[in-house]
């Protein structure tokens, strides 16, 4: 799929120098996040890697510096399933005097059993949906100070199988629990969130995207049987990261309206034909209200 789509790419889109721009990437120590970090560092960007595991994060940081020659690569330890920590991190980052031009929400998890965090939150929801919401909304003031600020959220085509369900955000009623379906629901939520943010924060350009099915550590560990069946047909992590990088760096991306969903550098439909998966504006607004209500419990 990538090979045929890439024939239509305009290589000039990524002939950019971004040495005065700062990029924050969650889950930047492996897979798509790391590939995006390498490309952005090669283009001269200031890179802020947000990683849960300091050891793996530092290894990746050193690798990125060595590979690109860019010393301006910084590591921040943060667990995206812990909203209280995300609030603290965003506050200290805002108050540090650092600038931020682009946020890439890439971190995610697919936990195949229903796991509840110490905060009483279901782990997939806490990481993929609530964590993304808290970090994004808390960094909007900083992003808004810059020219052409952007937020890109790495979603998944798996979300096409799900209609937004605001009645069971934490999968308490899902019997039996299905991690793949929970993940797909979170990815649908991210697409809805992106469209809602675009309405709420017109100064920032928002986008979500499907990387294609890529050979990443996350796919190998969370979907082993899918990986075994499909491994010869998966795209590389670099190919999966291509649209993330294009959305983060190119002027061409900004020619599209804010709030869209992309695959292979192209806005694509967020529902299958004749889809039953569409939500009402009220349901979308309800999701945002619920996320704010849950988030506010952890704001100090």
C-alpha positions, -999 to 999 in steps of 0.1 A, spaced: 0 0 0 27 25 9 47 18 -23 17 27 -45 7 57 -24 42 71 -22 44 74 -60 21 104 -56 41 121 -28 57 154 -35 93 150 -21 96 188 -19 70 188 9 97 176 33 126 197 20 124 219 51 147 232 78 130 234 112 160 243 134 140 270 153 110 248 160 103 224 189 86 191 187 73 169 215 67 132 207 52 108 232 63 72 230 95 83 212 118 55 222 106 29 196 86 23 165 68 51 148 76 77 175 113 70 173 113 71 134 95 105 135 120 118 161 150 108 139 136 125 108 127 157 127 161 157 143 177 153 109 158 184 98 172 204 127 142 204 150 144 206 188 131 172 199 114 165 233 110 128 238 84 118 263 89 82 274 77 60 303 110 40 306 140 62 313 166 35 304 150 27 270 144 64 264 180 74 271 193 46 248 170 59 220 180 96 227 217 87 223 210 68 192 191 97 177 219 121 185 245 98 171 225 91 139 216 128 132 243 149 148 216 169 164 224 175 201 191 192 208 172 160 218 158 159 253 142 131 273 113 136 297 101 107 318 63 104 320 37 76 322 8 86 300 -16 64 321 -11 88 351 -32 120 346 -19 136 378 17 132 365 7 146 331 -8 177 347 25 183 367 47 176 337 27 200 314 28 227 341 65 225 346 71 224 308 49 255 304 68 273 332 103 263 319 105 290 293 107 264 265 87 268 233 66 242 216 55 242 180 42 207 175 29 180 197 28 144 184 5 121 205 20 88 196 22 69 229 -4 42 232 -10 8 247 -32 -23 240 -37 -42 272 -55 -75 265 -69 -80 300 -90 -53 318 -64 -37 340 -72 -8 364 -45 17 374 -38 29 409 -61 59 400 -90 35 393 -88 40 356 -89 13 329 -54 12 315 -61 15 277 -85 44 283 -61 61 307 -32 60 283 -47 63 249 -76 87 255 -74 105 288 -37 109 288 -38 123 252 -66 147 262 -48 160 293 -14 165 276 -30 182 246 -53 206 264 -26 215 290 -1 224 262 -25 244 241 -15 277 257 21 271 249 14 259 214 -8 290 208 21 313 213 38 300 181 34 305 144 16 275 127 13 253 158 2 217 152 -11 187 171 -9 153 154 -24 122 170 -15 87 159 -48 68 157 -55 36 137 -76 23 109 -89 -1 135 -112 27 147 -134 22 116 -148 -9 133 -161 12 162 -188 37 169 -181 62 197 -196 48 229 -198 75 256 -217 52 280 -188 29 288 -156 48 285 -138 24 309 -152 -8 295 -168 -19 327 -197 -34 307 -176 -51 281 -181 -88 287 -158 -105 280 -132 -78 279 -115 -75 244 -83 -55 243 -84 -51 205 -119 -37 206 -111 -14 236 -80 -1 216 -102 5 185 -127 24 206 -99 45 220 -87 52 185 -122 62 175 -122 86 205 -90 101 194 -104 109 159 -135 125 175 -113 144 199 -92 158 170 -123 171 152 -136 186 185 -102 203 193 -102 218 158 -135 236 166 -124 246 201 -89 259 194 -88 275 159 -53 288 163 -38 253 163 -39 228 133 -51 194 145 -49 161 126 -52 124 133 -38 96 112 -36 59 104 0 49 100 -10 18 81 -2 -16 96 35 -13 104 61 -37 119 66 -20 153 74 -34 187 39 -25 198 22 -46 171 45 -75 178 38 -76 215 1 -66 216 -10 -85 184 12 -115 181 -11 -137 160 -19 -107 137 18 -101 134 26 -137 126 0 -139 98 8 -105 83 45 -99 90 56 -102 53 30 -76 43 35 -50 70 51 -17 62 82 -6 80 81 17 110 96 44 88 68 41 63 43 41 91 59 74 104 59 91 70 25 108 74 32 118 110 64 136 98 45 151 68 18 164 91 44 178 115 67 195 90 51 203 57 33 235 47 12 213 24 -5 197 54 -16 231 66 -35 236 33 -61 212 46 -87 221 72 -79 214 108 -94 183 124 -91 157 96 -80 121 96 -51 111 72 -36 80 56 -6 83 33 -5 121 33 -42 123 23 -73 131 42 -96 101 42 -131 93 55 -135 85 91 -163 60 85 -168 31 61 -194 35 33 -230 32 47 -215 34 81 -234 28 112 -204 42 131 -213 79 129 -220 99 160 -242 129 167 -227 162 175 -242 158 210 -224 124 215 -191 140 204 -196 170 228 -205 145 255 -172 127 251 -153 160 256 -174 169 287 -168 135 303 -130 137 296 -128 171 312 -148 158 342 -126 128 347 -94 148 341 -104 175 367 -104 149 394 -66 147 390 -58 184 386 -42 199 417 
